Structure formats: C-alpha cells, structure tokens
Amino acid sequence: YGFLCDEPIVDDRSPVVMVVPCAWGRDNMFQVVGGSLAEFLALGSGYGYFAIEQLAYDYEETVHKIDAAVPYRQEMSDSEKRQLDLVRQEFGIVPWKNVGQRLEELDTLFFDRLKIVGE
C-alpha cells in the first residue's frame, strides 16, 4: 500500500493505492483502495487489510466477500477481530457499504494518475 500524490507531500486527502506485484499484467495490479487513509482503514476494518489483496486476483468475488464481511470474515481469530475493533474505535470508522460502487468511483477519479504509475 502507498499514497498516490503528485508531489512528495502526503496529507489526509491523499488516495491510498494497493500495488500487487505478483499480479503483474492484470487490470487490478494497481487499485485505489481509499480516497484517504481514513477511507482505506474503513475498507479493511471488517474484512481485514491483508485479504484486500485478493481484489487483484478475483475482483468480483472479493468485492462480494468484503460486502458480506460485516462485521468480520468468518475465519478470523478472536485476536484479529479485537485488533479490527480497536482500529474502528480509535479512528471512528465503519466498514464500507457498496464496496464495488465505491471502488468504481475511485477508479474513475484516479484512473489517469494510476495509468502513469503503471507504465
């Protein structure tokens, strides 16, 4: 994960980008996963942050799983659940609803900037 910025300055409105090098050549190798750090934290706060990587490999299925993961993925340990609870409490965030729609909006907003990064 990293920030998408035009200058070497990151602020609270900098979009978060997921880069999955193992998915080289796939359409979803670069994916904006939040319009800001807070929005990214909200995306992973129910499904988990590591599992978001699956967007690069099976986009539709992963979007469905993230949408269905409220409040958690079934296979999460109690410790993982507690950690995600702490993230939500500390930052006052809630998991996304309509994940696919928001990811499409982010793609539309930042596509041109991502294309430059991917070349």
Beta strands, then each sheet from edge to edge (+ up, - down):
strand 1: 2-3
strand 2: 16-19
strand 3: 30-34
sheet 1: 1+ 2- 3+
end
